[in-house]
């Protein structure tokens, strides 16, 4: 058992295995107990389950904070483990809200009924755990080897933030997505869903032999995870700007994403209420990007200041959005997507 004490990417192996065990235990409880049968999740259940995940993430962050204060763990860059965890968690959580509208469009395009959506999202977390791990691991190795990359991260975050403020959103027609077109050209895809199955065996129309076919649920899962990778291009550099400790970056990312899947069903019904949040997120990205340059030239900003500014901007953006859009009806395109999904699902 000595290998558990060996260091891997800056932390003992037991810490990594312990965190992954917690994550998979939560997923097993979620899928095997709470959602053993496919059913449509209501807004109330979505909020309660999300509150559970957020509460668990807070408790985990509290444990990280206590362990750092007690001297049981240290960070690779000397930052406060607890402060950087919570800062990274809030940033990732807020940036992930933008995913909700995209996920809703994807489900609508592939006509996925709401009772199958949660299972697809939870299985997608497994892919996220692996893909985010690869991205963060590669990013950490590059930053440690070439610390000047932080300046590129900073410039990228500032540029992304400015773009979010001044450039209107692009075309959201999923049918024009090159990934969707590629998958449909190179895979056998059934016309109808087969409950919660990702693959089924059906006769090939040319040969008559039984072959594997992907279902629309599998295509939706693939496209959602590819979309998550696109969003990670913003969120991962943002957290690296807070800390370069790989363990803190990874755990904050995964804890934020775990709860987002549960919160999706409540947010998808009111995503139109968060229209102005993107401007707050843009300011967060600009602030974090500018902080990188300040840290490298003048010295590190107090992590508590970063946490306070980040939390204030995000909370202010949410509050202003809810106030400004009070009484606003759901976005027309969201209603159309939902209606078309119902019609195509039969």
Secondary structure, 3 states (H helix, E strand, C coil): CHHHHCEECCEEHHHHHHHHHHHHHHHHHHHHHHCCCCCCCCHHHHHHHHHHHHHHHHHHHHHHHHHHHCCCCCCCCCCCHHHHHHHHHHHHHHHHHHHHHHHHHHHHHCCCCHHHHHHHHHHHHHHHHHHHHHHHHHHHHHHHHCCCHHHHHHHHHHHHHHHHHHCCCCCCCHHHCHHHHHHHHHCCECCCCCCCCCEEEEECCCCCCEEEEECHHHHHHHHHHHHHHHHHHHHHHHHHCCCCCHHHHHHHHHHHHHHHHHHHHHHCCCHHHHCCHHHHHHHHHHHHHHHHHHHHHHCCCCHHHHHHHHHHHHHHHHHHHHHHCCCCCCCHHHHHHHHHHHHHHC
